[in-house]
């Protein structure tokens, strides 16, 4: 499947829907779908990468499922301190890291849950 981006640098909705379908194909409920999305992000996202949160440079070193089993968070690190930021709120750098289309797919999926 080739990456398709719209003119604004964001991913084409049809492409993201295909990624979601790939991640949740054998899932029967919302929690299984969340695990499917997490698994694809964990496999495909090129970590670590740097980004800025509230004007501060941080390194995203990992992704983790949130305690509710539905959300996914980025583990951000700066000067030995770590903070979890929801992938829905995480600003991505330009250019985005390899595999960032899976974050976009997750955001689309999460809006419909």
C-alpha positions as CSV (number, residue, x, y, z in Angstrom):
1,X,0.0,0.0,0.0
2,X,1.5,3.3,-1.0
3,X,1.3,6.4,1.2
4,X,-1.0,9.1,-0.1
5,X,-1.0,12.6,1.2
6,X,-3.3,15.4,0.4
7,X,-2.1,18.8,-0.7
8,X,-1.9,20.0,3.0
9,X,0.7,17.4,4.0
10,X,-2.0,15.3,5.8
11,X,-2.9,11.8,4.7
12,X,-5.8,11.0,2.4
13,X,-8.8,9.8,4.4
14,X,-9.3,6.8,2.1
15,X,-5.7,5.7,2.7
16,X,-6.1,6.1,6.5
17,X,-9.3,4.0,6.4
18,X,-7.4,1.2,4.6
19,X,-4.8,1.3,7.3
20,X,-7.4,1.1,10.0
21,X,-9.1,-1.8,8.3
22,X,-5.7,-3.6,8.1
23,X,-5.1,-3.0,11.9
24,X,-8.5,-4.1,13.1
25,X,-9.4,-6.8,10.6
26,X,-9.8,-9.6,13.1
27,X,-11.0,-7.5,16.1
28,X,-14.4,-8.0,17.6
29,X,-14.7,-5.1,20.0
30,X,-13.3,-1.6,20.8
31,X,-10.6,-3.0,23.1
32,X,-9.3,-5.5,20.5
33,X,-9.3,-2.7,17.9
34,X,-7.2,-0.5,20.2
35,X,-4.7,-3.3,20.6
36,X,-4.6,-3.7,16.8
37,X,-4.0,0.0,16.3
38,X,-1.3,0.0,19.0
39,X,0.4,-3.1,17.5
40,X,0.7,-1.5,14.1
41,X,2.0,1.8,15.5
42,X,4.5,0.0,17.6
43,X,5.7,-2.0,14.6
44,X,5.7,0.8,12.0
45,X,6.6,4.0,13.8
46,X,10.3,4.9,13.5
47,X,11.4,5.6,17.1
48,X,13.0,7.7,18.6
49,X,12.1,11.0,17.0
50,X,12.3,14.6,18.2
51,X,9.3,17.0,18.4
52,X,8.3,20.1,20.3
53,X,5.7,20.3,22.9
54,X,4.7,23.7,24.2
55,X,7.9,25.1,22.8
56,X,10.1,22.5,24.4
57,X,12.2,19.9,22.5
58,X,11.5,16.4,23.5
59,X,12.3,12.9,22.2
60,X,9.6,10.4,21.7
61,X,11.2,7.2,22.8
62,X,8.2,4.7,22.9
63,X,4.5,4.3,22.6
64,X,2.3,2.6,25.3
65,X,-1.3,1.7,25.7
66,X,-3.0,3.9,28.3
67,X,-4.6,2.3,31.4
68,X,-8.1,2.4,29.9
69,X,-6.9,0.0,27.2
70,X,-8.3,2.3,24.5
71,X,-5.9,5.2,24.3
72,X,-2.3,5.2,23.1
73,X,0.3,7.6,24.5
74,X,3.8,8.7,23.4
75,X,6.5,8.4,26.0
76,X,8.4,11.7,25.7
77,X,11.7,12.3,27.4
78,X,13.8,15.4,28.1
79,X,16.8,15.7,30.4
80,X,16.0,12.3,32.0
81,X,12.4,13.3,32.8
82,X,9.5,11.3,31.1
83,X,6.0,12.3,30.3
84,X,3.2,10.5,28.6
85,X,1.3,12.5,25.9
86,X,-1.8,11.1,24.1
87,X,-1.1,10.4,20.5
88,X,-4.2,12.4,19.7
89,X,-2.4,15.5,21.2
90,X,1.2,14.9,20.1
91,X,2.5,17.5,17.7
92,X,4.5,15.8,14.9
93,X,7.7,17.3,13.5
94,X,8.1,18.4,9.9
95,X,8.9,16.1,8.2
96,X,7.1,13.5,10.3
97,X,9.0,10.3,11.2
98,X,8.6,7.2,9.1
99,X,5.4,5.4,10.0
100,X,3.6,8.6,11.1
101,X,0.7,7.6,8.9
102,X,-0.3,5.1,11.6
103,X,-0.6,8.0,14.1
104,X,-2.9,9.7,11.6
105,X,-4.9,6.5,11.2
106,X,-5.2,6.1,15.0
107,X,-6.4,9.7,15.4
108,X,-9.1,9.0,12.8
109,X,-10.1,5.7,14.5
110,X,-10.1,7.4,18.0
111,X,-12.5,10.1,16.8
112,X,-15.1,7.5,16.0
113,X,-14.9,5.6,19.3
